[in-house]
């Protein structure tokens, strides 16, 4: 009797065959790397956060014999410079639209005409902003854990909604905020704390803010997530950039990415969404799918926000494999 071999969720690890630093203006240098087939189908991977930096695992969503896989660290994060862990680094030249322009500069630098755009969480936000601005440069979209920076999405995560399901870590998140501010906008309160001139206050707030997301990112609490999100070197950059973006609504008009979904007409896409995603609730992915007729939505039962939750990796691989044959 033949044995059914389970479909693997990720392709084997690979190393980049090209790397560099791209000058993008405003004193910013963006780190990039390319792996997979040098003459393959181009795909660009957009990391989450914003501020988390790229991850080698992300290129394993793609068949390296087929895809030319581009990764880069968004302004201020990862190996890009200047890094925002330096509290003297100015964030005024770090916005959604700076990142969209950086993507275009990188595409041109690498001599790519069109590429598949892949992103999860904040990476999905940036992917949508880029695709709606430069639709002729996007061959396909693969999105996970869709986030569009609407006020309702931000309030759910940072002002109490998700806290009803994870009350213990939520209380730890709230306790860092001074009592007079606890009844107001906690997102604004945290931005003030992370921007505090007192380095100890700023670091404590950054760790608490990041740890809250680490506590709810997976369908079941995992110590590994809490430890990595709570590590000060990661948390300071992650919190500082993300709070800068979210306090400014990511420089998007309210509902803009759903309103302008018609600009994606003709771009095939696949949306992978955890049914129990507490960071980016499924309603946003559902609304995007309804507004974008060329999309397919896979709602993964038993999964939360984490890419490692059951079924998410497999759904993403099936999406990239399905697009591999398209020219």
N, C-alpha and C positions, 0 to 999 in steps of 0.2 A: 504494500500500500504506500502510495506517495505521501509525503509529509508536506503540509502547507507551511511555507516559510513566511513569517510575518513581514509585512512591508516595513523597511526601516524608515525612521522619522527624519533623519538627517543624513546628508552625504558625509563622506569621510573628511577629517580635518585637512586643510590645505594651507599653504603659506602664500603670501603675496609675491608676485614676480616683479612688481614695480611699485615704488613708493615715491612720495615727494611732498614738498611744501609749496603751496600756491599763494602768491601775494594777491590779496583780493581788495586792497585799499584800506583806509582808516587805520593803518598800522597793523592790520590783521594778516596772519599767515595760517592757512588751512592745511592740515595734514590730510593726505589722501593715500590710498593704496588700491591696487588692482590685483585680482587673483582669477583663477580659472583659465579658460581658453583665451589666448591673446587676441584671436580674431573671431571670438564667439559673439553671441547675441548680447548686447550691452544691457546691464541691469545696475541700478544704483540703489544702495541700501541706506535708508535714513534712520538714524538711531533715535531713541526716545529721550525723555527728559522734560524739556530740553536741558542739556547740560550733562547727560550721562556719559557721552562718548561712545564710539563704535566698539563692537565686540567681535572677536574672531569667529564665534559660533554663528553669527548672523550670515556669513557667507556659505554656511553649510545647508542653507535652505535651497541652494541652487546646484544643478548638475554641473560640475566643473568642466566636463568635456563639452558642454554646450554653451555655457554662459561666460561672458566677460564681466566679472563682478567688481563693481566700484564701491568702495566705502570711504567715508571721510568723517572727520571730527568737526562738528559744527563750531562756530566761533566761540572761543573762550573755554572749550572743553577738550577732554582727551589730550592729544598731543598737539593741538592747535595752540598758537600763541598770539597775544599774551593770554595766560590762563587766569580765569576769574577767581581762583583760590587766592590770588594776590588781591587783597582788599583795595589796593590803589588803582586797579584796572577799571576804567570807565566803561559802562555798559550802554552808553548812548548810541553807539554804532553796532549794537547787537539786537536786531529785531527780526521778525518773520521775513520782512522784505529784503533785508540784508542777506539772509540765508537763501532766499529764492535766487537773488542775484549771484551768490556764491556758487550755487548749483549750475547756473548757466555758464559762469566763468570756467568751472571745472569741466563741464561737458565740452566746451569749445577747446579747452586746453588738451583734452584727451582725444580730440578729433572724432567725437561721437555725434551722429546725426540725430538719432532717436534712441531712447532707452526705456526699459521697463523700470517703473518706480515702485519701490517696496518700502513700506514703513508701518510701524506699530505704535499706538498710543500717540505721543507727540509727533513721532515720525509720520503717522497717518495725517495729522494736521498739516504738517509741512508738505507732504506729498500732494494733498488736495490743493493747497495754496499754489504750489508750483504748477500742477497740471492745469489748473484753471487759468493761470497766467500764461503758460507756454504749452497749450494743448498739442501743437504740432510737433513738439519734441518728446511726446510721451507715446510709447507703443502700447503699453498695458500698465495697469495699476494692480498691486496686491497690497491690501490694507488689513491690519489686525488691530482689534481693540480701538475702534474709531473714537476720536476725540476732536471736537470742533471749537473748543474754547468759548462756548456760549456760557452766559452767566449761570444758567441753571445747572450746567455740568460742573462748574467750579464750586457753586454753593453745595451741591450734593457731596462733593469730595472734601471740601475744606471748611464748610460751615454747618455740618451737622447731619446730613442725610445718611451717609455711610456709617456714621457713629452709632446709629441705632442697632446695627448688626454686629459691631465690634466695640462694645462699650468700654472694655478695659483699656485697649490702646488709645481709644478716643479720649478717655479721661487723662491719660498721660500727655496727649497732644494739647489738650485744653489747659492743663495745669501749668504749662510753661508761660502762658500769656498772663500778664498782670490782671488781677481781678476786675478792675474797672473796664477792661476791654473785652472780657469774656462774653458779654452779651451782645457784642457787635460783630463787625466783619472780621473774622479770625484771619482771613487771608491778608487783609491790610495790616492787622496787628503783627503777623509774622513777618511781613516785609519790613516793618519798622524795626523789629528785633534783629533780623538778619543784617540790616544795614546799620546797626548800632555801632557807635565809635568804640564801645567796649568790646574788645575781641572775644573775651570769655562769654559775654552775653550773646554775641552773634553766633559763636560756635555752638553753644548749648541750644539755641533756637534752631539752627540749621540741622543739627542732629535729630532733634525732636520732630521737626517737620518732615524730614526724610524718613525717619523711623515709622511714622504713621502710615506712609504709603507702603513701606516694606511689610507692615503688619497685615495689610489687606490685599496685597498684590496677587496672592495665590488663593485658590478655592479653599485650601486648608492652611492654617498658619504654619510657617516653616522657619526654624531658627536661622537657617542659612540666609534667607532673604533679610531677616531682621538685622543680622550681623553685618551684611554687606551694605545695606542702606544706612546703617547707623555709624559706619566708619567715618570719622571726621574728614579725612582727605576727600572722600567721595561726597559726603553730605554737604560740605560747605559750598562746593561748586554747584552741585545739583540744586540745592535750595536757592542759592543766590540768583542763578540764571532763571530757574523756573518761576520764582516769585516776581522777578523783573518782567517776565513775559505775561504771567497770569494777572498781575495787578494792572497791566495795560491791555487786557483782553486780547493779547497776542497781536495787537495792531490790526484787528479785524473788526468790521462792523458786526453788530449782533446778528448772528444767524447767517453771516455772509457765505460760508462754505456750503451750506445747504441751499441757500437762495441761488447760488451760482453753479449748482450741479449741472445745469443744462450745458455749461461749457465743456463738460466731459463727453458730450455726445460723440459717438464713434470710437471712443476709447474703451476697449473691453477691460473689465475689472473683476477681481474676486475679493470679497470681504469675508474675513474670518473673525468671528466674534464669540467669545465665551458667554454662555447663557447666564452665568452668575458673576459677571465682571462687575466688581464694586468700584473700581477706579474709573472705568469708562462704561457706564451702564448701556445695555444693548439697544435701548430705544434710539440712540443716535445712529448706530449702524443700520437699524431698520429704516429710519427716516431717510438716510442717505441712499440706501438701496431703492427705495420707492421713488426718489427724485432722480435717479441715474439708471435709466432703462438698460444700459449696456453692462450692468453689474450683476454678479451672482453672489448671493449671501449664503454662507455656511454658518449656522448657529450651532456651536459645539456644546452639547449638553454635558454637564459635569465639569465644565471648565470655568475658571475665573479670568483674571487679566494676564496672568503670567504665561509667557510663551511655552513654558514647560508643563503647564497644566494638561491633563489627559485629553488627547485628541487634537490639540492646537498645532503641534509640530507636523503631524501627519496631514492636516488640512492645508497647511501652508505649502508643504512639499507637493501635494497634489496640484495646487494652484500653479506653482512655478513649472512643474512638469507639463501641465496642460498648455502653458504658454510657450514652452521650449520649441515647439514645432512651428510656431508662427514666425514668418520672416521678419 
